[in-house]
Amino acid sequence: VQLVESAVVQPGGSLRLSCEAYGLIFGNNRATWYRQVPGKGREQVAGISTDGQINYLDAVSGRFTISRDDAKSKSYLEMNRMTLEDSAVYFCHVGSGNWGQGLQVTVSS
């Protein structure tokens, strides 16, 4: 049995992704969000270091916001003014080699 979760957003809409980490000291690790479309490799969308330094993919800069809550072992990706090109499977990544299962995000009217 395989269960696949997904989200659908209208163009121009917003969506907030969250990722909670277990089994590691979240505050000691960089948190990153990636996305992948069929036929292409995963691309880094945004990353936030342990001291709060942030970087974004140019295509999402100004529209997406990454944040972290070390007390809750969570990272967040706030996505605003979404476009069709933002449709992808989004993955969270913490530290080294620790991946979320991925969430299909579809931007469609």
C-alpha positions as CSV (number, residue, x, y, z in Angstrom):
1,V,0.0,0.0,0.0
2,Q,1.4,3.4,-0.9
3,L,-0.2,6.6,0.2
4,V,0.6,9.8,-1.6
5,E,-0.3,13.2,-0.2
6,S,-0.8,16.2,-2.4
7,A,-1.9,19.8,-2.4
8,V,-3.6,21.8,-5.1
9,V,-3.2,25.6,-5.2
10,Q,-4.6,28.2,-7.7
11,P,-2.2,30.4,-9.5
12,G,-1.4,33.4,-7.3
13,G,-2.3,31.4,-4.2
14,S,-0.3,30.5,-1.1
15,L,0.7,27.3,0.6
16,R,2.8,26.6,3.7
17,L,4.8,23.5,4.0
18,S,6.1,22.2,7.3
19,C,8.6,19.5,8.2
20,E,9.3,18.1,11.6
21,A,12.4,16.2,12.3
22,Y,12.8,13.3,14.7
23,G,15.9,11.4,15.8
24,L,18.4,14.2,15.6
25,I,19.2,17.5,17.2
26,F,17.4,19.8,14.8
27,G,19.1,23.0,16.0
28,N,22.5,21.6,15.0
29,N,21.5,21.0,11.4
30,R,20.9,23.0,8.3
31,A,17.3,22.8,6.9
32,T,16.7,22.8,3.2
33,W,13.7,22.5,0.9
34,Y,14.0,20.9,-2.5
35,R,11.6,20.3,-5.4
36,Q,11.6,18.0,-8.3
37,V,9.6,17.7,-11.5
38,P,9.4,14.6,-13.7
39,G,12.5,14.1,-15.8
40,K,14.6,16.5,-13.8
41,G,16.8,16.3,-10.7
42,R,16.0,17.8,-7.4
43,E,16.7,21.5,-7.2
44,Q,17.3,23.4,-4.0
45,V,14.5,25.9,-3.4
46,A,15.6,27.4,-0.1
47,G,18.0,26.7,2.8
48,I,18.5,28.0,6.3
49,S,21.6,27.5,8.3
50,T,21.8,26.9,12.1
51,D,22.6,30.6,12.6
52,G,19.8,31.8,10.4
53,Q,21.6,32.5,7.1
54,I,19.2,32.0,4.2
55,N,19.5,31.4,0.5
56,Y,16.8,31.0,-2.2
57,L,16.6,29.8,-5.7
58,D,16.4,32.9,-7.9
59,A,13.0,31.7,-9.3
60,V,11.4,31.9,-5.9
61,S,13.2,34.8,-4.3
62,G,10.7,37.3,-3.0
63,R,7.8,34.9,-3.1
64,F,8.9,32.0,-0.8
65,T,10.1,32.3,2.8
66,I,11.9,29.6,4.7
67,S,12.0,29.6,8.5
68,R,12.9,27.3,11.3
69,D,11.7,26.7,14.9
70,D,14.4,24.8,16.7
71,A,12.3,24.4,19.8
72,K,9.8,22.4,17.7
73,S,12.4,20.8,15.4
74,K,10.5,22.2,12.4
75,S,11.3,24.0,9.3
76,Y,8.7,25.8,7.2
77,L,8.4,27.0,3.6
78,E,5.9,29.7,3.0
79,M,5.0,29.9,-0.7
80,N,3.2,32.9,-2.0
81,R,2.2,34.2,-5.5
82,M,2.6,30.7,-6.8
83,T,2.8,30.0,-10.5
84,L,2.3,27.0,-12.7
85,E,6.1,26.6,-12.7
86,D,6.1,25.9,-9.0
87,S,4.3,22.6,-9.5
88,A,6.6,19.9,-8.2
89,V,7.2,17.4,-5.5
90,Y,8.6,19.2,-2.6
91,F,11.0,17.6,-0.2
92,C,12.4,18.8,3.1
93,H,16.0,17.9,4.0
94,V,17.8,18.2,7.3
95,G,21.4,17.8,8.0
96,S,23.0,15.1,5.8
97,G,20.9,12.6,4.0
98,N,17.7,13.0,6.0
99,W,14.8,13.4,3.5
100,G,11.1,13.8,3.9
101,Q,8.8,11.6,1.9
102,G,7.8,14.4,-0.5
103,L,4.6,16.3,-1.1
104,Q,3.1,16.8,-4.6
105,V,2.2,20.4,-5.0
106,T,0.1,21.3,-8.1
107,V,-0.6,24.8,-9.1
108,S,-3.6,24.8,-11.3
109,S,-6.8,26.8,-12.0
